Amino acid sequence: MSVLETEIDVTTDDGAMAVVITEPEGATADTPTVGLFIDAPGLRPATREWMHRMSGEGYRVVTPDLHHRHGRLLYFEPADAASNPDARPTIMGWIASMTDDQIQHDMERALAAANIATDTNIAVIGFCLGARAVYRSIERNPDRIVAGASWHPSFLVDEGDDSPHLSAADLTTPLYLGIGEADEVQSIAMHQKFLDAVADLDHVDVTTFAGADHGFSWPGYPTYHEEAAETSWTKTLAMFGSAFG
């Protein structure tokens, strides 16, 4: 299936933001839409490749540049980060500067720019910090979000009185969580309160992968784990397909 990619700029409450959209050639208003929340290193070629693969399955994928408050389409590749001592502090600064409200606002503006009506059902997927954004989207828009997927998630548990784990037991939307058992960035132990909260929910699929580290999604990266990535891909496609019917 031929896939088209579009890059546009939209206005947010915090200035201009790039939005990347991929969709199958001939897409219409009825083409199912997936909102993608990026991981910490930014919207990079690997992200676009994943978007193209998903659009090859018949989905429109809309991805806002969540780091736009620091510059346009900023990102680090693993090799750059390994050789640049400023990379990790910079990435952590990007993360620390974002709020849940800002991230949700960015997705709302991105979807509007892609001409997705506010009453149109969508699915959402997030990687790393994007996993928390997936949960917040479901929490805030339970009638709109038909399914969510979170790969190597981060920040599902915190000390705040609105931590995701505190309301997770009330989740009614199908959700997939793929977690590496060797994740040294956001370990299973760090998510345990969330996992305990959803343990009895049949519509929540938590799958863990022996030997998989954080960032297992991206082919060609040092942390790529084929079993984790391909199993997560298969489970995500199945869940989205069922949700959209």
N, C-alpha and C positions, 0 to 999 in steps of 0.2 A: 504494500500500500504506500503510495506516494504521500509524503508529509511536508507541509509548508510551515515555515517559521517566520514569525513577525516580531519585530522589536519596536515598541512605542514608548513615548514618554507621557506621563500623566502628572497631574497636580495633586499633591497631598497637603495635609495641614502643616507639613514640615518641608515643603518645597517639591521640586520635580523628582520623579521616580521612574526608572525604567521598568518596563514589564515585557517579559518574553512569553510569547504564545506559540504553541505548536498545535497543529490540527491536521487531520487527514484531508487530502485534496478533495474538494467538493463538500466540505463540512457545511452543515446547516444549523439553524437554531435548535434543531432536535438532537444534534450531536452531544452526547453526554460530556460534561465538563468536570475536570479534576483541578482543584486548586492545590498548588505545590508550595510548601514552606521549606525554604533552603536550610542547609546546615551552616555551621559557623564559618567555614572558609569562604563562603560566598557563592554566587551564581556563576559557575565556571563551565568550561567545556564538558566536563563529566555530567553536570546537571542537564545541560542541553541534550546530550546524548541519551540520557534517561528519558527526558521528555519526548524525544523523537521516537524512542522505542514504545512508549505508552501510546503516543498518537498513532503509531503503526497498528495498534490494537483497536483503533476506532474512537479514541478519546481526544477531546480538546484539553490541553494542559495550559494553565495560566499560572505564571510564576512572577511574583513581585520581587524586586531587588530590595530586600529588607535592610541592606546596609547603605541605602541612598543618603542617609543623613551625614555620611562621612565622605561621600563621593559617588561617582556613577559607576556601577557595575564593578566594584572592587572585589578582588578575590585573591587567595593564595593557593598555589599548587603545593602538594607535599614536598617536592624537591626544593621549592623556593623557601618554604617554611623551615625546612631542615637546615638550610644554609644561611638563613637570616635570623639573627638573634632577636630582632625586633618583631618578628612575625607573630609569635604566640602572644606577647603583650598587646599587640595591635588587635588581634582577633578577639582576645578576651575583652578588650575595650569596646569593640563593636557589640559584643553580647551584652555587656553590662549596661550599655546605653539604651538598649531596647526595652520597652515595656509591653505587656500583653495587649494593652489598648492600642499602642502604636502598630503592632504587628497585625492585629485584626483590622485596623483602619486601612493599612496598606493592602491587605487582601481585598477588602471591600472596594477600594479604588481600582485595583487591578481587574477585578471581575466586571466592574462597571465599564472600564475601558475596553474590555473584550466583548461588550454588549450582552453580558449575561444578566438577565432580568433578576431582580431581587427575589422573585417568587419561583425561580428556577432551581430545582434540586441539583445539588452538586455533591461530589465526593472530595475528600481532602487527604493529602499525604504529607508527611513531614519526616525529615531526617535530622537526627541530633536535636538541637533546640527546636526544630520545626515540629517535633512530636508534641511538645507542650502546646504549641499553637494549634495543632490538630484537636487536642482535647478542648482548648478554649473555644474553638469554632463550634464544635459539637455542643458544648455547654451553652453557648450563647444563641445558637441557631438549630435547636433540635429538630425543628420541622423542615429545615432546608437541607441539612447535611444528611445524606443517606448512608454514608459509611466513611470510616477513617482508617488510615494505616500509618503506623509509626515504626520506622526502622532505626535501629540503634538509638533509642530515645534518651533525652536528657531532661532534667528538671521537672520530673513528674511528682516529686516530693520536695517540699521546702518547709521553712518554719512559719510561713505566713498563715493567717487565718482563712485564706482562700486557696491554700495549696490544693492542686488537683486531686490528691488522694483523699481529701476530706469529703468530696462529693462523688467520687468514682463509683461507689456502690449503687448510685442512682442512675447510672448510665443506661440508656435504652437503645442507643445507636450501635450498630455493628462496628467493632474495632479490632484491628489486627496489630499486635505488638511483636516485633522481631528483635531479640536481644542476644548479643554475644556473651557467652559465659566467661570469655576472657577479656571482656571490656574493662580497660583500665582507666577510662575517662569517666564513665557513668556505669558503675557496676550494678549487678542485679541487687545487691544489698542496698544500694542507694534508692532503688525503686520498690523495695519490698512492701512498704506500706500501701503503695498503689496496687501492686500485684495482689496483696491480700484482700484489698477492697473489691477487686473484680473477680476474685477466684471462683465465685459461685455463679457468675454470669455466663450463660451458654453462648451469648452472642459476642463475647470477647475472646479472641484467640491469642493466647500468649505462647509463643514458640521461642525456645532458647536453643543456642547452637554452640556445641562444644568447640573450643578453639577459636571461635570468632571474636574479633576485637571490635572496638568502636570504629565506625566508618567502613563496615564490611561491604557496603553497597557498590563501590566504584571499581570497575575492572581496570587493571593496570596500576592501581595504587598499592602501596605496601600492605595496607590493612584489608585488601580485598579478600573475601572469603566466598568462594563460588557456591558452596552449599547454602550458606546463609542468604546470599543475595538471590539465588535462583529459587529457593524455597519461598522466600519472602515475596518475590515477584509472582510466583504461581498463586500463592495464597491471597495476595492483594488483588490480582486480576479476578480470581474467583469471587471474592467478597464484593468487589465493585460490580461485576457482572450480575450477581444475584440482586444487589441493592437497586440497580437501575432497571432490573427486570427485562 
